[in-house]
Amino acid sequence: MSNIKWPFLFLAIAAVACMGGVGIAISYRSIIGAVFSLIAFIVVMGFGFTLKRKYKNES
């Protein structure tokens, strides 16, 4: 457990927060908030996959 990759943990928490933001925005009936949270989720996940590929190619 001492081999935690902190950037991936941060990105996972950020992705969960974005998904939660979509749910909260929908509950407040805010289409703009839901769209913004969805776009942020896509950006965070894309950056995470890019970072994972970068780490995989280095080793």
Biopython code that builds the backbone (N, CA, C, O; Angstrom):
import numpy as np
from Bio.PDB.StructureBuilder import StructureBuilder

atoms = [
    (1, "MET", "N", (0.816, -1.199, 0.000)),
    (1, "MET", "CA", (0.000, 0.000, 0.000)),
    (1, "MET", "C", (0.856, 1.258, 0.000)),
    (1, "MET", "O", (0.339, 2.365, -0.156)),
    (2, "SER", "N", (2.155, 1.094, 0.174)),
    (2, "SER", "CA", (3.025, 2.263, 0.214)),
    (2, "SER", "C", (3.356, 2.774, -1.182)),
    (2, "SER", "O", (4.049, 3.783, -1.316)),
    (3, "ASN", "N", (2.879, 2.105, -2.217)),
    (3, "ASN", "CA", (3.178, 2.482, -3.588)),
    (3, "ASN", "C", (2.015, 3.261, -4.212)),
    (3, "ASN", "O", (1.604, 2.964, -5.334)),
    (4, "ILE", "N", (1.496, 4.233, -3.507)),
    (4, "ILE", "CA", (0.356, 4.998, -3.998)),
    (4, "ILE", "C", (0.841, 5.993, -5.047)),
    (4, "ILE", "O", (1.814, 6.714, -4.826)),
    (5, "LYS", "N", (0.170, 6.026, -6.169)),
    (5, "LYS", "CA", (0.450, 7.013, -7.201)),
    (5, "LYS", "C", (-0.513, 8.178, -6.970)),
    (5, "LYS", "O", (-1.676, 8.132, -7.370)),
    (6, "TRP", "N", (-0.009, 9.205, -6.328)),
    (6, "TRP", "CA", (-0.843, 10.323, -5.883)),
    (6, "TRP", "C", (-1.561, 11.055, -7.014)),
    (6, "TRP", "O", (-2.709, 11.454, -6.820)),
    (7, "PRO", "N", (-0.951, 11.255, -8.182)),
    (7, "PRO", "CA", (-1.713, 11.931, -9.242)),
    (7, "PRO", "C", (-2.967, 11.164, -9.657)),
    (7, "PRO", "O", (-3.999, 11.768, -9.951)),
    (8, "PHE", "N", (-2.876, 9.826, -9.680)),
    (8, "PHE", "CA", (-4.037, 9.033, -10.059)),
    (8, "PHE", "C", (-5.124, 9.089, -8.983)),
    (8, "PHE", "O", (-6.313, 9.104, -9.301)),
    (9, "LEU", "N", (-4.720, 9.119, -7.727)),
    (9, "LEU", "CA", (-5.703, 9.247, -6.647)),
    (9, "LEU", "C", (-6.427, 10.577, -6.744)),
    (9, "LEU", "O", (-7.648, 10.638, -6.604)),
    (10, "PHE", "N", (-5.668, 11.650, -6.986)),
    (10, "PHE", "CA", (-6.281, 12.969, -7.126)),
    (10, "PHE", "C", (-7.251, 13.008, -8.305)),
    (10, "PHE", "O", (-8.346, 13.559, -8.195)),
    (11, "LEU", "N", (-6.846, 12.425, -9.430)),
    (11, "LEU", "CA", (-7.718, 12.421, -10.600)),
    (11, "LEU", "C", (-8.976, 11.590, -10.374)),
    (11, "LEU", "O", (-10.051, 11.952, -10.853)),
    (12, "ALA", "N", (-8.855, 10.486, -9.653)),
    (12, "ALA", "CA", (-10.030, 9.661, -9.349)),
    (12, "ALA", "C", (-11.017, 10.426, -8.464)),
    (12, "ALA", "O", (-12.228, 10.378, -8.684)),
    (13, "ILE", "N", (-10.490, 11.125, -7.470)),
    (13, "ILE", "CA", (-11.364, 11.918, -6.587)),
    (13, "ILE", "C", (-12.013, 13.055, -7.370)),
    (13, "ILE", "O", (-13.190, 13.355, -7.168)),
    (14, "ALA", "N", (-11.249, 13.691, -8.266)),
    (14, "ALA", "CA", (-11.805, 14.771, -9.085)),
    (14, "ALA", "C", (-12.897, 14.248, -10.017)),
    (14, "ALA", "O", (-13.904, 14.925, -10.223)),
    (15, "ALA", "N", (-12.714, 13.059, -10.581)),
    (15, "ALA", "CA", (-13.728, 12.483, -11.472)),
    (15, "ALA", "C", (-15.011, 12.165, -10.697)),
    (15, "ALA", "O", (-16.115, 12.405, -11.188)),
    (16, "VAL", "N", (-14.861, 11.632, -9.499)),
    (16, "VAL", "CA", (-16.041, 11.342, -8.673)),
    (16, "VAL", "C", (-16.753, 12.638, -8.297)),
    (16, "VAL", "O", (-17.983, 12.684, -8.271)),
    (17, "ALA", "N", (-15.997, 13.680, -8.008)),
    (17, "ALA", "CA", (-16.604, 14.975, -7.685)),
    (17, "ALA", "C", (-17.363, 15.533, -8.890)),
    (17, "ALA", "O", (-18.425, 16.133, -8.727)),
    (18, "CYS", "N", (-16.832, 15.342, -10.082)),
    (18, "CYS", "CA", (-17.526, 15.805, -11.291)),
    (18, "CYS", "C", (-18.823, 15.028, -11.506)),
    (18, "CYS", "O", (-19.842, 15.610, -11.880)),
    (19, "MET", "N", (-18.788, 13.717, -11.271)),
    (19, "MET", "CA", (-20.022, 12.928, -11.400)),
    (19, "MET", "C", (-21.038, 13.361, -10.352)),
    (19, "MET", "O", (-22.234, 13.442, -10.632)),
    (20, "GLY", "N", (-20.562, 13.636, -9.156)),
    (20, "GLY", "CA", (-21.459, 14.144, -8.124)),
    (20, "GLY", "C", (-22.032, 15.496, -8.506)),
    (20, "GLY", "O", (-23.194, 15.793, -8.231)),
    (21, "GLY", "N", (-21.199, 16.314, -9.145)),
    (21, "GLY", "CA", (-21.666, 17.625, -9.604)),
    (21, "GLY", "C", (-22.768, 17.515, -10.627)),
    (21, "GLY", "O", (-23.686, 18.335, -10.644)),
    (22, "VAL", "N", (-22.691, 16.512, -11.483)),
    (22, "VAL", "CA", (-23.761, 16.288, -12.459)),
    (22, "VAL", "C", (-25.057, 15.966, -11.729)),
    (22, "VAL", "O", (-26.111, 16.510, -12.057)),
    (23, "GLY", "N", (-24.981, 15.090, -10.749)),
    (23, "GLY", "CA", (-26.179, 14.731, -9.986)),
    (23, "GLY", "C", (-26.771, 15.900, -9.228)),
    (23, "GLY", "O", (-27.989, 16.079, -9.193)),
    (24, "ILE", "N", (-25.906, 16.695, -8.623)),
    (24, "ILE", "CA", (-26.389, 17.867, -7.883)),
    (24, "ILE", "C", (-27.018, 18.878, -8.829)),
    (24, "ILE", "O", (-28.059, 19.458, -8.521)),
    (25, "ALA", "N", (-26.385, 19.092, -9.986)),
    (25, "ALA", "CA", (-26.932, 20.041, -10.955)),
    (25, "ALA", "C", (-28.291, 19.573, -11.476)),
    (25, "ALA", "O", (-29.202, 20.378, -11.671)),
    (26, "ILE", "N", (-28.413, 18.279, -11.697)),
    (26, "ILE", "CA", (-29.706, 17.764, -12.155)),
    (26, "ILE", "C", (-30.772, 17.946, -11.079)),
    (26, "ILE", "O", (-31.922, 18.265, -11.383)),
    (27, "SER", "N", (-30.384, 17.741, -9.816)),
    (27, "SER", "CA", (-31.376, 17.898, -8.744)),
    (27, "SER", "C", (-31.823, 19.350, -8.594)),
    (27, "SER", "O", (-32.947, 19.615, -8.169)),
    (28, "TYR", "N", (-30.944, 20.288, -8.942)),
    (28, "TYR", "CA", (-31.311, 21.708, -8.920)),
    (28, "TYR", "C", (-31.899, 22.170, -10.246)),
    (28, "TYR", "O", (-32.216, 23.349, -10.409)),
    (29, "ARG", "N", (-32.048, 21.246, -11.196)),
    (29, "ARG", "CA", (-32.583, 21.528, -12.531)),
    (29, "ARG", "C", (-31.755, 22.580, -13.265)),
    (29, "ARG", "O", (-32.298, 23.462, -13.930)),
    (30, "SER", "N", (-30.452, 22.475, -13.137)),
    (30, "SER", "CA", (-29.534, 23.397, -13.783)),
    (30, "SER", "C", (-28.842, 22.675, -14.944)),
    (30, "SER", "O", (-27.920, 21.884, -14.742)),
    (31, "ILE", "N", (-29.297, 22.958, -16.135)),
    (31, "ILE", "CA", (-28.716, 22.321, -17.313)),
    (31, "ILE", "C", (-27.288, 22.808, -17.526)),
    (31, "ILE", "O", (-26.412, 22.027, -17.899)),
    (32, "ILE", "N", (-27.054, 24.085, -17.292)),
    (32, "ILE", "CA", (-25.704, 24.638, -17.469)),
    (32, "ILE", "C", (-24.721, 23.974, -16.511)),
    (32, "ILE", "O", (-23.609, 23.626, -16.908)),
    (33, "GLY", "N", (-25.115, 23.797, -15.268)),
    (33, "GLY", "CA", (-24.245, 23.143, -14.294)),
    (33, "GLY", "C", (-23.972, 21.696, -14.650)),
    (33, "GLY", "O", (-22.852, 21.215, -14.477)),
    (34, "ALA", "N", (-24.982, 20.995, -15.145)),
    (34, "ALA", "CA", (-24.809, 19.598, -15.535)),
    (34, "ALA", "C", (-23.872, 19.484, -16.724)),
    (34, "ALA", "O", (-23.012, 18.603, -16.758)),
    (35, "VAL", "N", (-24.033, 20.364, -17.693)),
    (35, "VAL", "CA", (-23.167, 20.340, -18.874)),
    (35, "VAL", "C", (-21.726, 20.678, -18.479)),
    (35, "VAL", "O", (-20.789, 20.026, -18.938)),
    (36, "PHE", "N", (-21.550, 21.683, -17.638)),
    (36, "PHE", "CA", (-20.218, 22.057, -17.181)),
    (36, "PHE", "C", (-19.552, 20.909, -16.421)),
    (36, "PHE", "O", (-18.376, 20.618, -16.639)),
    (37, "SER", "N", (-20.293, 20.264, -15.542)),
    (37, "SER", "CA", (-19.746, 19.134, -14.789)),
    (37, "SER", "C", (-19.417, 17.957, -15.697)),
    (37, "SER", "O", (-18.418, 17.270, -15.481)),
    (38, "LEU", "N", (-20.234, 17.719, -16.698)),
    (38, "LEU", "CA", (-19.982, 16.633, -17.640)),
    (38, "LEU", "C", (-18.727, 16.911, -18.470)),
    (38, "LEU", "O", (-17.922, 16.009, -18.700)),
    (39, "ILE", "N", (-18.562, 18.147, -18.914)),
    (39, "ILE", "CA", (-17.362, 18.512, -19.666)),
    (39, "ILE", "C", (-16.131, 18.397, -18.780)),
    (39, "ILE", "O", (-15.093, 17.908, -19.227)),
    (40, "ALA", "N", (-16.231, 18.840, -17.530)),
    (40, "ALA", "CA", (-15.108, 18.715, -16.596)),
    (40, "ALA", "C", (-14.768, 17.247, -16.363)),
    (40, "ALA", "O", (-13.592, 16.899, -16.267)),
    (41, "PHE", "N", (-15.769, 16.388, -16.271)),
    (41, "PHE", "CA", (-15.545, 14.949, -16.100)),
    (41, "PHE", "C", (-14.796, 14.366, -17.289)),
    (41, "PHE", "O", (-13.862, 13.583, -17.115)),
    (42, "ILE", "N", (-15.202, 14.742, -18.491)),
    (42, "ILE", "CA", (-14.536, 14.242, -19.696)),
    (42, "ILE", "C", (-13.089, 14.714, -19.743)),
    (42, "ILE", "O", (-12.203, 13.948, -20.121)),
    (43, "VAL", "N", (-12.839, 15.958, -19.366)),
    (43, "VAL", "CA", (-11.472, 16.487, -19.355)),
    (43, "VAL", "C", (-10.616, 15.751, -18.326)),
    (43, "VAL", "O", (-9.483, 15.373, -18.624)),
    (44, "VAL", "N", (-11.140, 15.548, -17.133)),
    (44, "VAL", "CA", (-10.384, 14.863, -16.075)),
    (44, "VAL", "C", (-10.081, 13.419, -16.475)),
    (44, "VAL", "O", (-8.957, 12.951, -16.294)),
    (45, "MET", "N", (-11.062, 12.719, -17.012)),
    (45, "MET", "CA", (-10.838, 11.335, -17.420)),
    (45, "MET", "C", (-9.849, 11.256, -18.578)),
    (45, "MET", "O", (-8.992, 10.372, -18.601)),
    (46, "GLY", "N", (-9.960, 12.162, -19.527)),
    (46, "GLY", "CA", (-9.024, 12.181, -20.647)),
    (46, "GLY", "C", (-7.602, 12.438, -20.188)),
    (46, "GLY", "O", (-6.665, 11.801, -20.669)),
    (47, "PHE", "N", (-7.438, 13.375, -19.255)),
    (47, "PHE", "CA", (-6.112, 13.654, -18.722)),
    (47, "PHE", "C", (-5.577, 12.444, -17.959)),
    (47, "PHE", "O", (-4.384, 12.149, -18.025)),
    (48, "GLY", "N", (-6.443, 11.749, -17.244)),
    (48, "GLY", "CA", (-6.033, 10.562, -16.507)),
    (48, "GLY", "C", (-5.553, 9.450, -17.415)),
    (48, "GLY", "O", (-4.536, 8.814, -17.138)),
    (49, "PHE", "N", (-6.284, 9.206, -18.509)),
    (49, "PHE", "CA", (-5.868, 8.176, -19.457)),
    (49, "PHE", "C", (-4.570, 8.562, -20.153)),
    (49, "PHE", "O", (-3.722, 7.706, -20.405)),
    (50, "THR", "N", (-4.412, 9.844, -20.465)),
    (50, "THR", "CA", (-3.170, 10.309, -21.083)),
    (50, "THR", "C", (-1.995, 10.125, -20.138)),
    (50, "THR", "O", (-0.922, 9.684, -20.551)),
    (51, "LEU", "N", (-2.194, 10.460, -18.874)),
    (51, "LEU", "CA", (-1.136, 10.313, -17.877)),
    (51, "LEU", "C", (-0.782, 8.840, -17.668)),
    (51, "LEU", "O", (0.389, 8.495, -17.506)),
    (52, "LYS", "N", (-1.789, 7.983, -17.672)),
    (52, "LYS", "CA", (-1.537, 6.550, -17.509)),
    (52, "LYS", "C", (-0.705, 6.007, -18.676)),
    (52, "LYS", "O", (0.217, 5.218, -18.468)),
    (53, "ARG", "N", (-1.028, 6.425, -19.887)),
    (53, "ARG", "CA", (-0.269, 5.987, -21.053)),
    (53, "ARG", "C", (1.174, 6.498, -20.975)),
    (53, "ARG", "O", (2.112, 5.791, -21.344)),
    (54, "LYS", "N", (1.337, 7.718, -20.497)),
    (54, "LYS", "CA", (2.682, 8.285, -20.351)),
    (54, "LYS", "C", (3.503, 7.470, -19.361)),
    (54, "LYS", "O", (4.659, 7.146, -19.635)),
    (55, "TYR", "N", (2.917, 7.133, -18.207)),
    (55, "TYR", "CA", (3.625, 6.328, -17.212)),
    (55, "TYR", "C", (3.917, 4.925, -17.738)),
    (55, "TYR", "O", (4.971, 4.362, -17.442)),
    (56, "LYS", "N", (2.998, 4.358, -18.511)),
    (56, "LYS", "CA", (3.194, 3.008, -19.037)),
    (56, "LYS", "C", (4.326, 2.987, -20.068)),
    (56, "LYS", "O", (5.101, 2.031, -20.110)),
    (57, "ASN", "N", (4.428, 4.016, -20.888)),
    (57, "ASN", "CA", (5.471, 4.076, -21.896)),
    (57, "ASN", "C", (6.852, 4.333, -21.289)),
    (57, "ASN", "O", (7.863, 3.946, -21.876)),
    (58, "GLU", "N", (6.908, 4.976, -20.129)),
    (58, "GLU", "CA", (8.181, 5.249, -19.481)),
    (58, "GLU", "C", (8.791, 3.996, -18.867)),
    (58, "GLU", "O", (10.013, 3.872, -18.788)),
    (59, "SER", "N", (7.946, 3.068, -18.434)),
    (59, "SER", "CA", (8.496, 1.867, -17.770)),
    (59, "SER", "C", (8.639, 0.682, -18.691)),
    (59, "SER", "O", (9.086, -0.382, -18.262)),
]
sb = StructureBuilder()
sb.init_structure("model")
sb.init_model(0)
sb.init_chain("A")
sb.init_seg("    ")
for serial, (resi, resn, name, xyz) in enumerate(atoms, 1):
    if name == "N":
        sb.init_residue(resn, " ", resi, " ")
    sb.init_atom(name, np.array(xyz, "f"), 0.0, 1.0, " ", f" {name:<3s}", serial, name[0])
structure = sb.get_structure()
